[in-house]
């Protein structure tokens, strides 16, 4: 290694060539590196969807879902199975364990479902698939003063145009129901012509067809026999012959039914700023670039609006905005950090030396770009997080190497020799520091849950960048420094450099040296002070004085208001309530706008979504960007909530600001005793209502619409009617019979035969419906059946085979820790409820589940990671106890982390933990260099106490510069007020304030610990051998030197 480093120093063209290759190939790699909003990893979610037209949730549960869930029990690799049984449909969601191949588990799931011997008659075959991994890219609305049919045709044309673009493959349309052909048969027409629904159905099937009848094989030509009377629109159905009367008259379909092209009876409608709209949403896969997609779509929107006057496009949301903002933040803070690093290094070393050290930032990044472009990692908000994180620690190795070379030169060693000796002296410690930091960040490759899905991107970026930083520091930096004017005899320091040089010397000799000497002589006092601070900090965390939460409230530019009214509510009622919410939001915007100096409204647009059920809907409110509006989205949501007032009949009204980890409070009650589930749910919700910090407490156990339960009278049985006969005829008239499916362009159109809507509009119509017996007689429904009106069920939820009622809530006060509230729920509220209802169990979902997954996987991975780090340090020092001492100093950094968050009003969170990993890497780096220097000086002086003291003075400048540049590089980010920075500030606080404390720990506490360790080893050795050794004889450096001398003999 020494010869290789000497070669690069002797021939600087080699280092320049290596640097040029890294930067050129890195730039090329950056151009081809894919961009996404979030990392797109392989999906581990499998879906089983079943459609059973006309069925109730109970029928779906008993006839379909329970059978599938039972057969899935033996499938290996399944982590969790949940299901929702609702009217006509059932959806089973299978979550696959991370260590299993999802495609293989998918095949096992398909085989398990195929083994089910039977499903109810009339159920469509189950659809089983792996949920595709994709990311939101951009969405826009298509609106205009035209009919919904015309709007849909425009939307389909836009969809076709977008899919024709390169690099764009996922487009979804919403805002219109499915198209259908309705054959609305009138009851009086059936009676007048002695017809049944069955006859009408059969007539349609027999007439509307396309069929081949064979071939006529002539002598010279074959003729294909074909009949094609198939129609795809309602007007082609109207003349279908239904019946021929005895008098020879032909009865056609339009004479007994209204045949129309209609929209399905579902309330799937969108309104952007009050205008009927179709929403077009574009997503990107892992192979597609979000920035390219959004740019292409925006250009298309401009061209479309320029060419069309009737219909226009309006942007709803652009996913690249956040990504571009994060990139801008990286560039701004990277440039600012680069300048600050350059300034501080120039002040305390030499301006040219500072430049070459700071150059490691772009070299390391471009090197990482080479690896990134050839991996599955993309540029996304998480990998950018890693880039911003690594900026704070990137120059540390360069500072250590550069400063040591400069120190060797100051001692009188020639420049080239100083570069070789200075590099080789600290390279083992620097190499170990990079390896230990890489091992620490590799933790994120092995975590479960959502964190385990996207954190590996951040770890990849950090490890790759540090690896190239090491290459640059070992081979390129020494060559540049050796041949720079910084090591030239002609280099004369200017007044500023002399001032800072004297300042550094004064700090070292007049401040640090006396403090270190005092601490070494009074080690109990020196250790007691930081130890007391550590216990106070832990107490602050335990007592809630320093706040902790799993995932902090991140400022966003969207507010989603979700509404659910009682089941059975008609869509026009739901629409009126949604309009009330929208009007309240706009009124808040107007009132705030009037008080703003810039006069800008805080709401850019509102999107009202009606559906998917008649009683549900949503208002999506897009806010002015956070940097401009200067109001928190949570505060705006609270103003809107106050403005609209209570909606008393709403079963769900939630102002949600989404996070990738789910709700902060999410509790699932599990059991098959429905009465106990209902009572426990009510008691838990009542307790949660007492917690002031919680808002929007909702559950998924909603009352269903009112149901008419049919019961036959004796007269029905006397007339030969069964329940199947009666309900079958009612179902035909009210639900309808799907007689055909037609492929009309891109749409699959269903053909329904049923009563007109007017004949289905009242209970009185049902009572007077004519029921036909097998003998052909007709009797009113009320003569052969009674009915009772009861409440039904909207949906039945299962979790791992048991019925589930999930209660969720949001945090209304961001100053209150969600973790503390959840701990209160687990330890205080739930135990008496579960004791009262012993048949029930509980599961925690949302953020609690993610936190538990992280803890479970981390409890296995982190000890192994720590052991590997310890092994690397032991191999570096060739001493286990010195490695342990380095590890013992790490927890003291919590002091800076905790009180830094307290001072800035932030809670310690998952984002802070990312910074802790980086902080550990920096601390280990400084500690390795310090202890390595102690071992060198012990060999040189053969005086342990002097070696520790001189090592402190020797490494003082390098450690101070490492800390100052790290803090300086992160300071602009800590005080950044942009929306993008809020996501990053906890990490920056962790590293910056942790480094302030770590500097004291490394320069004062670590030397004291080394002294204490030395005295303990002397005592143990004395007790063990009976002979008291000297301070130097128990030190690994002297033991190693003695072994080397003996080997030579």
Secondary structure, 3 states (H helix, E strand, C coil): CHHHHHHHHHCHHHHHHHHHHHHHHHHHHHHHCCECCCCCCCCCEEEEEEECCCCCHHHHHHHHHHHHHHHHCCCCCEEEEEEEEECCEEEEEEEECCCCCHHHHHHHHHHHHHCCCCCCCCCCCCEEEECCCCEEEEEEEEEECCCHHHHHHHHHHHHHHHHCCCCCCEEEEECCCCEEEEEEECHHHHHHCCCCHHHHHHHHHHHCCEEEEEEEECCCCEEEEEEECCCCCHHHCCCCEEEECCCCCEEEHHHCEEEEEEECCCCCEEEECCEEEEEEEEEECCCCCHHHHHHHHHHHHHHHHHHCCCEEEEEEEECHHHHHHHHHHHHHHHHHHHHHHHHHHHHHCCHHHHHHHHCHHHHHHHHHHHHHHCCCCCECHHHHHHHHHHHHHHCHHHHHHHHHHHHHHHCCCCHHHHHHHHHHHHHHHHHHHHHHHHHHHHHHHCCCHHHHHHHHHHHHHHHHHHHHHHHHHHHHHHHHHHCCHHHCCCCCCCHHHHHHHHHHHHHHHHHHHHHHHHHHHCHHHHHHHHHHHHHHHHHHHHCCCCCECCCCCCCCCEEEEEEEECCCCCHHHHHHHHHHHHHHHHHHHHHHHHHCCCCCCCEEEEEEEECCCCCEEEEEEEECCHHHHCCCHHHHHHHHHHHHCCCCCEEEEEEECCCCCCCCEEEEEECCCHHHHHHHHHHHHHHHHCCCCEEEEEECCCEEEEEEEEEECHHHHHCCCCHHHHHHHHHHHHCCEEEEEEEECCEEEEEEEECCHHHHCCHHHHHCCEEECCCCCEEEHHHHEEEEEEEEECEEEEECCEEEEEEEEEECCCCCCHHHHHHHHHHHHHHHHHHHCCCCEEEECHHHHHHHHHHHHHHHHHHHHHHHHHHHHHHHHCCHHHHHHHHHHHHHHHHHHHHHHHHHCCCECHHHHHHHHHHHHHHHHHHHHHHHHHHHHHHHHCCHHHHHHHHHHHHHHHHHHHHHHHHHHHHHHHCCCCCCCHHHHHHHHHHHHHHHHHHHHHHHHHHHHHHHHHHHHHHHHHHHHCCCCCCCCCCHHHHHHHHHHHHHC
